[in-house]
Amino acid sequence: MPNQREIARALGIAQITVSRALSNSPLVTDETRRQVLAVAKKMGYRANPYVTALMANIRSGRRPTDQGCLALVSDTPSRERMFSHTVFRTWWEHLEKRANLRGYRVEIFLTGAPGMSGKKVNRILIERGIRGVIIGNCSNKFFEDNRDVFDWDRYACATPMEDYNTYGIDCVCTDCYHNTVLAFQHTLAAGYRRIGLVLPKTVVSRSYVKEWLGGYLACQQWVPEKQRLAPFLGSPNEASPGEFAAWYQRWKPDVLLCLWGEEMQWIETMGLSFDELAIVCINRPADSVFSGVEENNERVGEMLCDSVVNQLTHNEYGFPAYSRTLHIKGVWKEGRTMPLKKTARGSR
């Protein structure tokens, strides 16, 4: 269907003039209005009733009485479970704030809640005319279970889970590769040379482990071969203190890159100080004592909203032929767990 810009181009006039003519504005002459209406009719132009109603409210100074709705879908069994991690809470809070600014509200739909299912959630979304969907923190099985259950062609979608980008969904997520490189750079600048990495086994099978592990392995090219350490795979929930201690004795790192700092319990058990083994978090918990990179999860929530709203605005539904991923970079935060080495102090 043609738009106002095409009508203006056909007549050789400004788009604002076409807009005024179509809204019966007194700022255009009767002759211009007749020309615009004739060409609009010939080209098959139809005004969008939702936009027309919204603009009428704006011009009158009244606030819109209704909001569109975006659905946040997860297969967690409860809101409490979904918000059990601060990252997910931050996504949600800033997604909701951004949606309100864009004229939308956000509602949560849990396919894993008692009495709910993907099929039931899909039916509710269709009945209520909700077409904007954010796929939130879900299990690895979510898409396998719901690939043929949801009418995906009806929805404008985005997700913060990079795993789901492989299904063709637009993704907004933290830049794990950049954050790992940034952490490595700061440890080198602080005088550390034997830089180790610890990753939980549970993330090794996920697609984004390539970002953390890939960034670390790439950065090892910056140090002599004898200073390149093999990563340790395992968290305190997956590996014993003895296993970690054996890796530590084998590789003798002077600083440990990790995700959230869970490894502190191993360090304390071994009786090591931060001067002996510094700790740097690639995904630093906010307001913590750790040195490391703090993800901009607030920005992730905002951009998730913008991604879906932009698709809705342009009537883009279903998975795109070429999905997009927007990476949000983190920022370095000084903490108390990585003292400067003497060589670094002397060089500054």
TAVEN-V108825 format. One record per helix or strand of 3 or more residues. SS is the DSSP state (@ for helix, = for strand). FROM is the first residue (numbers start at 1). TO is the last residue. If there is no record, write none. Layout:
SS;FROM;TO, SS;FROM;TO
This chain:
@;4;11, @;15;22, @;30;43, @;49;60, =;68;74, @;79;82, @;86;101, =;104;110, @;118;128, =;132;135, @;142;146, @;152;154, =;156;159, @;162;167, =;171;174, @;176;189, =;195;199, @;201;204, @;209;222, @;225;227, @;241;251, =;255;258, @;264;270, =;278;281, =;291;294, @;297;313, =;325;328, =;331;333, @;342;347
